[in-house]
Each structure stands twice: as C-alpha cells, then as structure tokens.
Amino acid sequence: MTTLVDVANTSSRTLRLLSLLQARAYWPGPELADRLGVSVRTLRRDVERLRDLGYPVDATSGPEGGYRLAAGASLPPLALDDEEAVALALALQGAATNSDDDDNGAAAQPALRALTKVVQVMPPRLRRRVDALRAVAVSGPWGAEGGPDPAVLLTLAQACRDTERLALDYTAADGTRTQRRVEPHALVRLGRRWYLLAWDLGRGDWRTLRVDRTATARVEGGRFRPRELPGPDALAVVEGSIRTAPARHEVSAVLHVPADEARARLGGWAHIEELDPAQRGRCRLRMSTESLDWAAFALARARCDVSAVEPSALRDHLRAWSERFAAASSASSA
C-alpha cells in the first residue's frame, strides 16, 4: 500500500535527480544511484517519471552506461512558453555580463549558472532566436567597454562544469594574439570582469585569463581529471594572481571611513587594509589597474574623504577631473 510519505519521498527524490542531471553533462548509472541512495532499478523508474513529465533524459547501456539530460523538441515543463524562454535566456545573459558589482558579482554568478541550465535543454530553434536578438541588441555604456561575449562566457561555464578541454583565441595584455589549450577549472567574477582559472596545457601551469580578451572558445573533446588548486579556492587563486600581475598603475589611498564600510561600498574594485588603532575610522585602499579612470571611479565610489593618494599621476588625474566637473557645474548655473 502506497502512503503519502512514500509519494513525498518519491517526489523529493525525482527533484533531486533532476538537479543532479542539470549539474553535470553525464552521470554513470551506478554513481547516480549512489548519490540518490537508491538501487539502479529504482533509478530507472525515477528516470521514467522525469520522461513522463517531459524532461528529455538520454540513457546509454553497457558497463559504462549512464544518463544525461538532453535537448528536446521543447523545453521541459517550466511553465514557460517559447517567448518567455527566450526572454529568460536574454535576461540571464544580461545579468551575467552586465550586472552591478556592489556585491562582487554575487548576482552574476548564479545568473550564469542558471543560463547554463536553461541553454542545456533549449531546442536549437530557440537558441537561434536568442543569438539573433543578442546580435541586434544595443549595450549600455557599462557593457560596451570590455564586456565578455555572452556566447564565449557560456561555453567556458559549460566546459568548467563538464571538465572538458578548450581551445581559446586569446589576446594577451600586450596585445599579442595567442592560441591557448586549457583545462578550465572555474569562472570568477571580480568587479566588472570575469576571469577564467585554468590549467594551461602549453605552459604547464595555472593561468588566470580575462574572459573579455577571449575572442573564441571551442570545446576540443576529451574529459580531464581536475587538478589540485594552488590555493584554498578559485577566488583566492584569482585574487592572488591579479595582485601579483604586472600593471601600469599601483594605486593606494587612505579612506576616511571604517574598513568594513569601505569593503561594502567597493566590493571587488579594490583591496582594503586595516590601519593601526591610532587611525581609527580609516583604512587603506590598494589596487592594480591599467587605467587611472578605474582608480578614480573607485575613490568616488568610496563616498568619503580621501588622503595620501598615490601615485602622483593619479593626483594629477583627479585634479583634471575636478577642474572639468567644476567648469561643467559653473556652466550649468550660468
């Protein structure tokens, strides 16, 4: 006799199965059954339930047999029609590539994960509509400079998830165009930029690559076993790589605001250091940047008094900005 508890457990397990299938491109049957805590026979029944609900699940037989969530003739029943599905994909692309950075990309990271799941099951006819609409869309001023190609970003995200090797057409900081073969590990959002943390097969070492400098990304085929990171997590490795990378300007300034408030206002724009107790209510900003404009934006974003600004070129830059803004203010009031 089937009880309400049995039905609830089955429904919960079915949702868990769907989540696992969306998290990876392919699951060996025994491994998937083990993750769900059921037998292989029960797993087959759960897969059939997903198919009955409209989710396209492919199965392969044999010793290495398993399951994957495939693209179908239509989206799974997400209460979305075709127009809503296209709108959702475009909205997620915008959130992943142009979202504000007050929270160090906290909105962008889940948007990219959600976009990866949606596109995985989106039929080709809807993918073509998304690409066509994106091609004619006009980006705002923030997204127009240095923004990553959404298609490249999506390819990188899928390859990180599926542990697949990639071939990249990449432009180095000095403008040199290179071809990279990499094992992608993670995508990290810092400030308004996305970075790919990957093992560079040609250089035999870890590399932090800017996504906006990646012209194309192609899956080479072939899976790889993830390597041990040279740090506690991907974020720490990327932050350390950026801090030690050559930059045109090394910026520092004393902010007249507590360090916690400065971090909340600046997010990933800069590194904030505590000062000695004698300078209570103040902290030091440090950042490496290729453009003094970004340093000026960071100081303005701190919304506090500033002193001990270095280098001198930044002080000159701020002085020039101040004069232009003062002139604009006077002209407006005249």
Summary of the structure (lengths in Angstrom):
residues: 334
radius of gyration: 24.4
end to end distance: 85.7
largest distance: 85.7
contacts: 938
relative contact order: 0.07
helix: 48%
strand: 24%
